[in-house]
Amino acid sequence: MSDKLKRMKTILAEVTDLSRAAAVLEWDQETYMPPGGVAARSDQLSTLLRLSHVRFTSDEVGRLLSELEEETAGLPYDSYEASVVRVTRRDYDQEHKLSPELITEVARASSTARPVWLKARREGDFKLFAPALEKNVELNRRIADALGYKDRPYDALLDRSEPGMTTDELEAIFAELKKAIVPLIADIARHADAVDDRVLYRGFEPAVQVRYALDVVSKLGYDLERGRQDISAHPFSTSFGPGDVRITTRVSRDFFNECLFGSIHESGHAMYNQGMGDDIDRTPLWGGASPGVHESQSRLWENLVGRSLPFWKHFFPSLRSAFPEPLRGVDDEGFFRAVNRSYPSLIRVEADEVTYNMHVLLRFELETELLEGTLKVSDLPEAWNERVKSYLGINVPNDREGVLQDIHWSSVSFGIFPGYTIGNLVGAQLMEKVRADIPDLEAGFERGEFVALLAWLRKNVHRHGRKFTPNELLERATGRPLTAAPWIAYVRRKYGALYGIKPARI
Amino acid sequence: MSDKLKRMKTILAEVTDLSRAAAVLEWDQETYMPPGGVAARSDQLSTLLRLSHVRFTSDEVGRLLSELEEETAGLPYDSYEASVVRVTRRDYDQEHKLSPELITEVARASSTARPVWLKARREGDFKLFAPALEKNVELNRRIADALGYKDRPYDALLDRSEPGMTTDELEAIFAELKKAIVPLIADIARHADAVDDRVLYRGFEPAVQVRYALDVVSKLGYDLERGRQDISAHPFSTSFGPGDVRITTRVSRDFFNECLFGSIHESGHAMYNQGMGDDIDRTPLWGGASPGVHESQSRLWENLVGRSLPFWKHFFPSLRSAFPEPLRGVDDEGFFRAVNRSYPSLIRVEADEVTYNMHVLLRFELETELLEGTLKVSDLPEAWNERVKSYLGINVPNDREGVLQDIHWSSVSFGIFPGYTIGNLVGAQLMEKVRADIPDLEAGFERGEFVALLAWLRKNVHRHGRKFTPNELLERATGRPLTAAPWIAYVRRKYGALYGIKPARI
């Protein structure tokens, strides 16, 4: 390794340490911090993040990057040296293109809009929030301009979170999804009685749920020597290094799905980080390839594994031992059916596997239209409600359960929503290849064996960290870039069977 | 406030944020961090502490300090501006006088000596540790030389932790203690049967102990809106700001004192930090006046309050409700007597109130003699054992329970031990004045009222933070500098009564 690369790695390690320290402080804030700690914690976080930004965007890093680009020009694309230089350059340019003034204005606009959004949502009155949203839309546009784009301003925002992805590409994928899923949703609605999920509401002792969930995720492969589970209001996963990747969960006595599937979801994120190579630690290569690819790991374990019949063939006996009372008279298949009930609902974060992507689609459409000026902020609630009716077949009774439900638009954050759907699609696309590579995969699940799946994901996804863009990673792992086909085939097969929908209709 | 002071405060705030972030990471390391987190955490901590040191010792701070010293020359000693400049100067000079090379050498020597000490202690073989200790003694000498001193090298080390305190002053105080306590220890030994503490070993449900201890400390005044209690191997208190001051405790089913008195001790430290003025936050004025003064707050609440009869008159009924089985047939006075049993023992951290200072005295004597070259490292075990015999009247069976017991000498840390005794003395000296100022103090304790004591400590000690040196603080609060007399009078009175020792003898 050259002296220049060594020097750059020293700085990158320091930047990593600062942002990981910030992550520890954020984890503490969501789990254990007493109420009085808010003010000081906010000071500490802003100091750490500012120092990390200043260090990373320093002239020295810029100079080293230029020199190292020459030095590594002849190396293979996927070599360690070329990759660390390429990905560091991408991050460096992104952070450099936004002026300190714009960054300050964005931070100020977000912190102004947050309480306004909270009030508007509480009162169900979009008009209160409209001026703040106007400002945020304008700032999203200015960020897109600052970052630059070829065709459409949304490309710039999308590329920031999902490198290499374009708006046109996503529009084509969402069109395919819409064509397949809107009729499936209608079919499911006509066969709604086929699935009964009342067992999930029979009351499950919270402490036992939390213990059981931790036991399940450790059996799936989440390494507790390098992780732990705590309770927080909103579940999340966070990493302070390869040896310390934590999850949180929440638990409700009255609804079973929250704790177990929340824990599996977060452990999917966490196993991704636990599987990243030690060789890329403390560099910009360490981390998820994109939010969408990260979500693919959580959704894969949550839905394609945790909501599969083979999974429940294995786990249901121990679940029934843990909860003999509420599970009286229920069998593995009945429970599998219950946790897979699908029905159109108003709130994205509560949506099931089939309807979820429609929630994302409408947000993606509205974001691009707002950004491109074809939709005015004042017309947003109407556009929202129309699309919910059109894609999900239900009426939105108020803005609180409609356009005001998500926290995202209270900050300057266009381009994030698509990652949720990309996650679902990537998960199904990877799983299709896993099934081809490991023929007895699901027989293994029935025996409680998940190590083959995890090993496949480690080899083809986890260890690479951010070395490849999402589409590069998918092409290497599955032979083609992002496609909706595997996910569409998966939900048609699974939900066709669950709801007894005739093949002709699907 | 001048622009220069504003600028300096901005830098000091950043330095504070970095060291508080490090404190959060250390807290997490002792409470929740999974085993795999060790390596990354050590990287993060060293980055944070290095950046904090670099920022604080920057030329800009030096320049601002010189300018501000001129600017504040005419202000009263205890004014905010003069104090922040004076205390920042003290810290700045201390950090500057040690060269980066010496700091690196000290860090390296400590991390080399730690495993050697662990092995030597495990095998009870001082000879293994002797070479590492030789090196540490030499480095302590070099630190003393670098810091500078008038009379004796130990002055430099002492002044670093207990500003303004001298070796001669401490020697005089310890001589007074030795004269009073050695005979008292012998008297207690002759009346050992007077106190029976077998009740403490009857088995107390750990979870109930932890809950009960938290309830007690919150009644004493530890504010849980700005704090919390967790479990760790070694109890400690830590602060991330005035709104977030935490304690940890440990618990043993087989020995009652550990959890409750540990929690009270740590809450004494924590109430000190919770009582520091908001006006001094994020400056070097925020923090304890010295480790000794900090210890005075923990020992005051632990011993002078928590081991007093009025305390137990109030708390014993609720303790008996919490533990009806082990406390069957015991009354408040019997329990008060049990928790105050005094007997000479080998291990400092397990020593009772009377014998504790003798453990500190012998370490102080040995440290000064090693530093001044009148004692050779090879002769240390013999010197240790002789003094334990002479001060406590017991034989040391092996080095593990003798000279190798403390972690302190495995790093370069001479000058720290005296703080433990200073804490005991300061606590008693303050309490004597509190009793004079609040005549019905102990009647209040019996009624469960501790707010008058806390208010007195807030006003006279806590709110000042590091504004005054220990002796300045004591003179302002009690009218005189550190003296052993109040503590000697207190233990003579209390233990004389407990053990039925005739006044003539004491």
Interface residues (C-beta under 8 A of the other chain):
Chain A: A13 E14 D17 L18 R20 A21 A22 V24 L25 D28 Y32 M33 P34 P35 G36 G37 V38 A39 A40 R41 D43 Q44 T47 L48 L51 D223 L224 E225 R226 G227 R228 D230 F240 G241 P242 G243 D244 R246 D281 R282
Chain B: A13 E14 D17 L18 R20 A21 A22 V24 L25 D28 Y32 M33 P34 P35 G36 G37 V38 A39 A40 R41 D43 Q44 T47 L48 L51 D223 L224 E225 R226 G227 R228 D230 F240 G241 P242 G243 D244 R246 D281 R282
